Amino acid sequence: MPATRTQADFSVIPSVDRVLSETGVRALFEQVDAPVVTGLVRDCIDALREAMGRGEAVGSDREAMVQQVVGNVRRRLDETLAPSLFRVVNATGIVLHTNLGRAPLPKAALEQISHTAGYYSSLEVDLESGQRGARIALVEEILCKLTGAEAACVVNNNAAAVLLVLNTLALGREAVVSRGQLIEIGGSFRMPDLMARSGAMMVEVGTTNRTHLRDFEAALSDRTGLMLAVHPSNYKVMGFTAEVALEELVALGRRHGVAVAHDLGGGVLVDLRDYGLPCEPLVSDSVATGADVVSFSGDKVLGGPQAGLLVGRREALDRIRRNPLMRALRCGKLTYAALEATLKLFLNRKALLRKHPTLRMLTEPAGSLRRRGVRLLRRLADLADRGVRLGLEPSVAQTGSGALPLEEIPSTALTLSWPGRSVGDLAARLRRHTPPVLGYVREDRLFLDLRTVRPDELAIVAEALRWSVEKTEAREK
């Protein structure tokens, strides 16, 4: 047994120079600058000293200690150079999972990013005149074609879009909103807080469950800059309710010369009922009411990159574009590349499900998922010999990210239990696999929902499960 070191043994700890003289450490200078390697060596030596100070057994052989530090330095450098953002397999059944980056981009968007990312691009140049152009020109025409709007604008997310609308149209003035629409979304993000930061003065009207047109009309004054309608995309108020139709709000705004903005949250460009999904308000319907500005997200049901899209009347959009905050909130070339490619998919409705990952996942028949699960079970048949119990069960998937909040989408999940062992530990090992596989645990069973697992990911899931089982068994030996 190695002796437990004490403070008197600190002299056996190798020096920084001794470790740096090792061939294996000098080779690391090809990967990173020498000061980076030196810093890692110091960190590893300090960690060894702290371990000894706690009385941990670290051995007494000086050369073995040098090699231990060398190994730790290599491992830490590998961790430093490894990407922090990487692919995962989503087996949660939540199609637009905010924590997992929401919508996976269509192939066309990936190709457009690849085509422009490594080169100079036509982001903001008028190639006809050679003069500076406007980046919104890259997508404005297609956005207007799809929504019926007069003009458009793009910022980095929908929260930024709403902030910009409020700051442009209601800075130092009152913004009137129904109490029933003062939403809170993920991450404790609240509409009242955003309105306060925008410089607008919020005026609440109506009640939580019932707001009438007369409530808005009574609140209007010469201090009113804007009436704001917010689509409660992540919840539903049911029962004894009333809300003001956007058309009525727009007509009221016209009579009193007050702008109207509609925050849709997740924008929908096609009628989801055509695909067997519940009705969600269309961006084009909001634009058709005459609303001055309609805002929505690019990475929800639209299925593109994170972006906040603003469409509506040209006068309002021109004012928004001139706002100094526009430069702080604008998007870069990669977002524009992905957004343009995604939007153009909606010009061909016949091919949309085939080319649009989000809509394809939301609408894939349960029978197709079941067949996918059967193929996965066949790959994992050998795990039964190790006591692992596998099966297929009906499950319920969700759209996620506040879209279609009450819609339960029939799905199929691979279920796993392992008598005598914790499936929570197994789920944790799956998250440490490369790439990680994320499911959920319920009633001491692991569920891997196949609605969000692509057909070409079945081999990854099978390998990850087998690897996790083997790691568990190895640890128990």
C-alpha positions as CSV (number, residue, x, y, z in Angstrom):
1,M,0.0,0.0,0.0
2,P,1.4,3.5,-0.9
3,A,2.2,5.6,2.1
4,T,0.0,8.5,3.0
5,R,2.1,11.7,2.4
6,T,2.3,14.4,5.0
7,Q,3.4,18.0,4.8
8,A,7.0,16.8,5.5
9,D,7.0,15.0,2.2
10,F,6.2,18.1,0.0
11,S,9.8,18.1,-1.1
12,V,9.1,15.1,-3.3
13,I,6.7,17.1,-5.5
14,P,8.3,17.7,-8.9
15,S,9.2,21.2,-9.9
16,V,7.6,22.9,-12.8
17,D,10.8,22.8,-14.8
18,R,11.2,19.1,-14.1
19,V,7.7,18.4,-15.6
20,L,8.3,20.7,-18.5
21,S,11.5,18.8,-19.4
22,E,9.4,15.6,-20.1
23,T,9.2,14.8,-23.8
24,G,5.4,14.2,-23.5
25,V,4.9,17.7,-22.2
26,R,7.3,19.4,-24.6
27,A,5.2,17.9,-27.4
28,L,2.2,19.8,-26.2
29,F,3.9,23.1,-27.3
30,E,2.8,22.1,-30.8
31,Q,-0.8,22.3,-29.8
32,V,-0.8,25.5,-27.7
33,D,1.5,28.3,-26.6
34,A,4.2,27.5,-24.0
35,P,2.6,29.7,-21.3
36,V,-0.6,27.7,-21.6
37,V,1.2,24.5,-21.0
38,T,3.2,26.0,-18.2
39,G,0.0,27.2,-16.5
40,L,-1.5,23.7,-16.7
41,V,1.6,22.2,-15.2
42,R,1.4,24.6,-12.3
43,D,-2.3,23.8,-11.8
44,C,-1.6,20.1,-11.8
45,I,1.3,20.4,-9.3
46,D,-0.9,22.6,-7.1
47,A,-3.7,20.0,-7.2
48,L,-1.2,17.3,-6.2
49,R,0.1,19.5,-3.3
50,E,-3.5,20.1,-2.1
51,A,-4.2,16.4,-2.2
52,M,-1.1,15.7,-0.1
53,G,-2.2,18.4,2.3
54,R,-5.5,16.6,2.8
55,G,-3.6,13.4,3.7
56,E,-4.5,11.5,0.5
57,A,-2.3,8.6,-0.6
58,V,-0.4,9.8,-3.6
59,G,2.6,7.5,-3.6
60,S,6.3,8.0,-2.7
61,D,8.1,7.4,-5.9
62,R,9.3,10.7,-7.4
63,E,9.4,9.6,-11.0
64,A,5.9,8.1,-10.7
65,M,4.7,11.4,-9.4
66,V,6.2,13.2,-12.4
67,Q,4.4,10.9,-14.8
68,Q,1.2,11.4,-12.8
69,V,1.5,15.1,-13.3
70,V,2.3,14.7,-17.0
71,G,-0.8,12.5,-17.5
72,N,-3.0,15.1,-15.7
73,V,-1.6,17.9,-17.8
74,R,-2.4,16.0,-21.0
75,R,-5.9,15.3,-19.8
76,R,-6.5,18.9,-18.8
77,L,-5.3,20.2,-22.2
78,D,-7.6,17.8,-23.9
79,E,-10.5,19.1,-21.9
80,T,-9.4,22.7,-22.6
81,L,-9.3,22.1,-26.4
82,A,-12.5,20.0,-26.6
83,P,-15.5,22.0,-27.8
84,S,-18.0,23.1,-25.1
85,L,-20.9,23.2,-27.6
86,F,-21.4,19.9,-29.4
87,R,-24.0,17.6,-30.8
88,V,-26.4,15.7,-28.6
89,V,-29.1,13.1,-29.3
90,N,-32.4,14.4,-28.2
91,A,-34.5,11.5,-26.9
92,T,-36.7,13.7,-24.6
93,G,-39.6,13.9,-27.0
94,I,-39.5,17.7,-26.8
95,V,-39.1,18.8,-30.4
96,L,-38.2,22.5,-29.7
97,H,-36.1,21.9,-26.6
98,T,-34.8,25.3,-25.5
99,N,-31.9,23.8,-23.5
100,L,-30.9,21.8,-26.6
101,G,-30.9,24.7,-29.0
102,R,-34.5,24.5,-30.2
103,A,-34.9,23.8,-33.9
104,P,-32.3,21.7,-35.8
105,L,-31.6,23.5,-39.0
106,P,-32.7,22.2,-42.4
107,K,-30.0,20.8,-44.7
108,A,-30.5,23.8,-47.0
109,A,-29.6,26.2,-44.1
110,L,-26.5,24.2,-43.2
111,E,-25.3,24.3,-46.8
112,Q,-25.9,28.0,-47.0
113,I,-23.9,28.6,-43.8
114,S,-21.1,26.4,-45.1
115,H,-21.1,28.2,-48.4
116,T,-20.7,31.6,-46.8
117,A,-19.1,31.2,-43.3
118,G,-15.5,30.7,-44.4
119,Y,-15.4,33.4,-47.0
120,Y,-16.2,37.1,-47.5
121,S,-19.9,37.5,-48.2
122,S,-22.4,40.0,-49.7
123,L,-23.8,40.7,-46.2
124,E,-24.0,44.5,-46.6
125,V,-22.9,45.5,-50.1
126,D,-25.0,46.5,-53.1
127,L,-23.2,44.6,-55.9
128,E,-24.9,46.7,-58.6
129,S,-23.6,50.0,-57.3
130,G,-20.6,48.8,-55.3
131,Q,-21.9,51.0,-52.4
132,R,-22.9,49.9,-48.9
133,G,-26.2,48.0,-48.8
134,A,-28.6,46.9,-46.1
135,R,-28.4,43.4,-44.7
136,I,-32.2,43.2,-44.3
137,A,-32.4,43.2,-48.1
138,L,-31.2,39.6,-47.9
139,V,-34.5,38.4,-46.5
140,E,-37.0,41.3,-46.6
141,E,-38.5,40.3,-49.9
142,I,-39.1,36.7,-48.9
143,L,-40.4,37.7,-45.5
144,C,-42.9,40.1,-47.1
145,K,-43.9,37.5,-49.7
146,L,-44.7,34.9,-47.0
147,T,-46.5,37.3,-44.6
148,G,-48.0,40.0,-46.7
149,A,-46.1,42.7,-44.9
150,E,-44.9,45.9,-46.4
151,A,-41.5,45.8,-44.7
152,A,-39.4,43.6,-42.4
153,C,-36.5,43.7,-39.9
154,V,-34.4,41.0,-38.2
155,V,-32.7,41.1,-34.7
156,N,-31.1,38.4,-32.6
157,N,-34.2,37.0,-30.9
158,N,-37.9,37.8,-30.3
159,A,-37.2,39.3,-26.9
160,A,-35.0,41.8,-28.6
161,A,-37.7,42.4,-31.2
162,V,-40.2,43.3,-28.6
163,L,-37.7,45.5,-26.7
164,L,-37.0,47.3,-30.0
165,V,-40.7,47.8,-30.8
166,L,-41.4,49.2,-27.3
167,N,-38.3,51.4,-27.3
168,T,-39.1,52.8,-30.7
169,L,-42.8,53.4,-30.5
170,A,-43.4,54.0,-26.8
171,L,-40.2,55.4,-25.3
172,G,-41.2,57.7,-22.4
173,R,-44.8,57.0,-23.2
174,E,-47.5,54.6,-22.2
175,A,-47.8,51.1,-23.6
176,V,-51.2,49.5,-22.9
177,V,-51.5,45.8,-22.5
178,S,-54.0,43.3,-21.1
179,R,-53.3,41.8,-17.7
180,G,-54.1,38.4,-19.1
181,Q,-51.1,38.8,-21.5
182,L,-48.4,39.7,-19.1
183,I,-46.6,36.5,-19.7
184,E,-43.6,34.9,-18.1
185,I,-41.5,32.5,-20.3
186,G,-38.5,30.3,-19.5
187,G,-35.7,31.6,-17.4
188,S,-38.0,33.8,-15.4
189,F,-38.3,36.2,-18.3
190,R,-41.3,38.5,-17.7
191,M,-43.0,40.9,-20.1
192,P,-43.4,43.6,-17.4
193,D,-39.6,43.6,-16.8
194,L,-38.9,43.9,-20.5
195,M,-41.3,46.8,-20.9
196,A,-39.7,48.6,-18.0
197,R,-36.2,48.2,-19.5
198,S,-37.5,49.5,-22.9
199,G,-38.3,52.9,-21.4
200,A,-42.1,52.5,-22.0
201,M,-44.5,53.0,-19.1
202,M,-46.7,49.9,-18.8
203,V,-50.5,50.4,-18.4
204,E,-52.4,47.2,-17.5
205,V,-56.0,46.9,-18.5
206,G,-58.7,44.3,-17.8
207,T,-58.3,41.3,-15.6
208,T,-56.4,38.1,-15.7
209,N,-59.2,36.2,-17.5
210,R,-61.3,38.9,-19.1
211,T,-60.3,42.0,-21.0
212,H,-62.7,44.1,-23.2
213,L,-62.2,46.7,-25.9
214,R,-63.7,49.3,-23.6
215,D,-60.8,48.6,-21.2
216,F,-58.3,49.6,-23.8
217,E,-60.3,52.6,-24.9
218,A,-60.6,53.9,-21.3
219,A,-56.8,53.8,-21.0
220,L,-56.0,55.8,-24.1
221,S,-54.7,59.3,-23.6
222,D,-52.3,61.8,-25.2
223,R,-49.6,59.9,-23.3
224,T,-50.3,56.6,-25.1
225,G,-47.6,55.5,-27.5
226,L,-48.6,51.9,-28.2
227,M,-51.1,49.2,-27.6
228,L,-49.5,45.8,-27.3
229,A,-51.1,42.4,-27.9
230,V,-49.2,39.3,-26.7
231,H,-50.0,35.8,-27.8
232,P,-49.9,33.6,-24.7
233,S,-48.1,30.8,-26.5
234,N,-46.9,28.9,-23.5
235,Y,-50.3,28.6,-21.6
236,K,-54.0,28.7,-22.0
237,V,-56.6,30.5,-20.0
238,M,-59.9,28.6,-20.2
239,G,-63.4,28.9,-18.8
240,F,-64.9,32.4,-18.2
241,T,-62.7,34.4,-20.4
242,A,-62.7,37.2,-22.9
243,E,-60.0,38.9,-24.9
244,V,-59.9,41.6,-27.5
245,A,-59.5,40.5,-31.1
246,L,-56.5,42.0,-32.9
247,E,-58.8,43.5,-35.6
248,E,-60.7,45.4,-32.9
249,L,-57.5,46.7,-31.3
250,V,-56.2,47.8,-34.7
251,A,-59.4,49.6,-35.5
252,L,-59.3,51.4,-32.1
253,G,-55.7,52.4,-32.8
254,R,-56.6,53.9,-36.1
255,R,-59.3,56.0,-34.6
256,H,-57.0,57.4,-32.0
257,G,-53.7,57.5,-33.9
258,V,-52.1,54.9,-31.7
259,A,-49.8,52.1,-33.0
260,V,-50.6,48.5,-32.4
261,A,-48.0,45.7,-32.1
262,H,-48.6,42.0,-31.9
263,D,-46.0,39.8,-30.2
264,L,-46.7,36.3,-31.5
265,G,-43.8,34.6,-29.7
266,G,-43.4,31.6,-32.1
267,G,-44.3,32.6,-35.6
268,V,-46.2,30.2,-37.8
269,L,-46.1,30.7,-41.6
270,V,-48.3,27.8,-42.7
271,D,-51.7,26.6,-41.4
272,L,-50.7,23.8,-39.1
273,R,-54.2,22.2,-39.5
274,D,-53.1,21.1,-42.9
275,Y,-50.6,18.9,-41.2
276,G,-52.9,17.5,-38.5
277,L,-51.8,19.9,-35.8
278,P,-54.0,22.4,-33.9
279,C,-54.6,25.9,-35.2
280,E,-52.0,28.5,-34.3
281,P,-52.2,32.1,-35.3
282,L,-50.5,32.8,-38.6
283,V,-48.2,35.7,-39.0
284,S,-49.9,36.6,-42.2
285,D,-53.3,36.9,-40.4
286,S,-51.8,39.3,-37.9
287,V,-50.3,41.4,-40.7
288,A,-53.7,41.3,-42.6
289,T,-55.4,43.0,-39.6
290,G,-53.3,46.1,-40.2
291,A,-51.1,45.8,-37.1
292,D,-48.2,48.2,-37.3
293,V,-45.7,45.6,-36.2
294,V,-45.8,41.8,-35.7
295,S,-42.9,40.1,-34.0
296,F,-42.0,36.3,-33.8
297,S,-39.1,33.9,-33.3
298,G,-37.0,32.3,-36.0
299,D,-36.1,29.2,-34.1
300,K,-39.5,27.8,-33.0
301,V,-42.0,26.3,-35.4
302,L,-40.5,28.4,-38.2
303,G,-37.5,26.0,-37.8
304,G,-34.7,28.3,-38.5
305,P,-31.8,30.0,-36.5
306,Q,-32.3,32.0,-33.4
307,A,-33.6,35.4,-34.5
308,G,-36.4,37.9,-33.8
309,L,-38.4,38.8,-36.9
310,L,-40.4,42.0,-37.3
311,V,-42.8,42.5,-40.1
312,G,-45.6,45.0,-40.7
313,R,-46.3,48.5,-42.0
314,R,-43.4,50.3,-43.6
315,E,-43.7,53.5,-41.6
316,A,-43.3,51.6,-38.3
317,L,-40.5,49.4,-39.6
318,D,-38.5,52.4,-40.9
319,R,-38.7,54.0,-37.5
320,I,-37.5,50.7,-35.9
321,R,-34.6,50.5,-38.3
322,R,-33.4,54.0,-37.4
323,N,-33.4,53.2,-33.7
324,P,-29.8,53.2,-32.4
325,L,-30.5,50.0,-30.6
326,M,-30.9,48.3,-33.9
327,R,-27.1,48.1,-34.4
328,A,-26.7,46.5,-30.9
329,L,-29.4,43.9,-31.6
330,R,-28.8,43.1,-35.3
331,C,-27.8,39.6,-36.6
332,G,-24.6,38.5,-38.3
333,K,-24.0,36.7,-41.6
334,L,-24.5,33.2,-40.3
335,T,-28.0,33.9,-39.0
336,Y,-28.9,35.6,-42.3
337,A,-27.6,32.7,-44.3
338,A,-29.6,30.1,-42.3
339,L,-32.7,32.3,-42.1
340,E,-32.9,32.9,-45.9
341,A,-32.5,29.2,-46.7
342,T,-35.1,28.2,-44.1
343,L,-37.6,30.8,-45.3
344,K,-37.3,29.7,-48.9
345,L,-38.4,26.2,-48.0
346,F,-41.9,27.7,-47.4
347,L,-42.2,28.6,-51.0
348,N,-42.7,24.9,-51.9
349,R,-45.4,23.5,-49.5
350,K,-45.3,20.1,-51.3
351,A,-41.7,19.4,-50.2
352,L,-41.9,21.2,-46.9
353,L,-42.3,18.2,-44.6
354,R,-39.5,16.3,-46.4
355,K,-37.0,19.2,-46.0
356,H,-38.1,20.9,-42.8
357,P,-36.9,18.9,-39.7
358,T,-39.2,20.6,-37.2
359,L,-42.4,20.1,-39.1
360,R,-41.3,16.6,-40.0
361,M,-40.8,15.6,-36.4
362,L,-44.1,17.2,-35.3
363,T,-46.1,15.3,-37.9
364,E,-44.4,11.9,-38.3
365,P,-47.0,9.1,-37.9
366,A,-46.8,7.1,-34.6
367,G,-46.6,3.9,-36.7
368,S,-43.4,5.1,-38.2
369,L,-41.9,5.7,-34.8
370,R,-43.0,2.3,-33.7
371,R,-41.1,0.7,-36.6
372,R,-38.1,2.7,-35.7
373,G,-38.3,1.4,-32.1
374,V,-38.5,-2.2,-33.3
375,R,-35.3,-1.7,-35.3
376,L,-33.6,-0.3,-32.2
377,L,-34.8,-3.2,-30.0
378,R,-33.2,-5.6,-32.5
379,R,-29.9,-3.8,-32.1
380,L,-30.1,-4.2,-28.4
381,A,-31.3,-7.8,-28.1
382,D,-28.0,-8.9,-26.4
383,L,-28.6,-6.6,-23.4
384,A,-31.3,-8.9,-22.2
385,D,-28.6,-11.5,-21.3
386,R,-27.3,-8.9,-18.8
387,G,-30.6,-8.5,-17.0
388,V,-31.6,-5.3,-18.8
389,R,-35.3,-5.1,-19.6
390,L,-36.2,-3.3,-22.8
391,G,-39.5,-2.5,-24.3
392,L,-41.6,-0.1,-26.4
393,E,-44.5,1.9,-25.0
394,P,-46.8,4.7,-26.3
395,S,-45.6,8.0,-25.0
396,V,-46.5,11.7,-25.3
397,A,-44.2,14.1,-27.0
398,Q,-44.4,17.9,-26.9
399,T,-43.6,20.8,-29.2
400,G,-41.7,22.7,-26.6
401,S,-40.5,26.3,-26.4
402,G,-44.0,27.6,-25.6
403,A,-45.5,26.4,-28.9
404,L,-48.8,24.4,-28.9
405,P,-48.7,24.2,-25.1
406,L,-51.7,21.9,-24.6
407,E,-51.0,19.6,-27.5
408,E,-49.9,16.1,-26.6
409,I,-48.4,14.4,-29.6
410,P,-48.7,10.6,-29.7
411,S,-45.3,9.0,-29.8
412,T,-43.3,5.9,-29.0
413,A,-40.6,5.5,-26.4
414,L,-37.9,2.8,-25.8
415,T,-38.1,2.0,-22.1
416,L,-35.4,0.5,-20.0
417,S,-35.2,-0.9,-16.5
418,W,-32.4,-2.8,-14.8
419,P,-33.5,-4.6,-11.6
420,G,-31.0,-4.0,-8.8
421,R,-29.4,-1.0,-10.5
422,S,-30.3,2.7,-10.7
423,V,-31.5,3.8,-14.1
424,G,-30.8,7.4,-13.0
425,D,-27.1,6.4,-12.9
426,L,-27.5,4.9,-16.3
427,A,-29.1,8.1,-17.7
428,A,-26.1,10.0,-16.3
429,R,-23.7,7.8,-18.2
430,L,-25.7,8.3,-21.4
431,R,-25.2,12.0,-20.9
432,R,-21.4,11.4,-20.7
433,H,-21.3,9.4,-23.9
434,T,-19.9,10.9,-27.1
435,P,-22.3,12.2,-28.4
436,P,-24.5,12.4,-25.3
437,V,-27.9,10.9,-25.4
438,L,-30.6,12.6,-23.3
439,G,-33.8,10.9,-22.3
440,Y,-35.9,11.1,-19.1
441,V,-36.5,8.9,-16.0
442,R,-39.9,8.1,-14.7
443,E,-41.0,5.5,-12.2
444,D,-37.5,4.0,-12.1
445,R,-37.5,3.5,-15.8
446,L,-35.5,5.2,-18.5
447,F,-37.5,6.6,-21.5
448,L,-36.0,7.4,-24.8
449,D,-38.7,9.1,-26.9
450,L,-38.2,8.3,-30.6
451,R,-40.1,11.3,-32.0
452,T,-37.0,13.4,-31.6
453,V,-34.5,10.6,-32.5
454,R,-33.6,10.7,-36.1
455,P,-33.4,7.4,-38.1
456,D,-29.7,7.9,-38.6
457,E,-29.2,8.2,-34.9
458,L,-30.4,4.7,-33.9
459,A,-26.9,3.3,-34.2
460,I,-25.6,6.1,-31.8
461,V,-28.4,5.4,-29.3
462,A,-27.7,1.6,-29.4
463,E,-23.9,2.1,-29.0
464,A,-24.5,4.6,-26.2
465,L,-26.8,2.2,-24.3
466,R,-24.4,-0.7,-24.7
467,W,-21.4,1.5,-23.6
468,S,-23.3,2.7,-20.5
469,V,-24.3,-0.8,-19.5
470,E,-20.7,-2.0,-19.9
471,K,-19.4,1.0,-17.9
472,T,-21.8,0.2,-15.1
473,E,-20.8,-3.5,-15.0
474,A,-17.1,-2.6,-15.1
475,R,-17.4,-0.3,-12.1
476,E,-19.1,-3.0,-10.1
477,K,-16.3,-5.5,-10.6
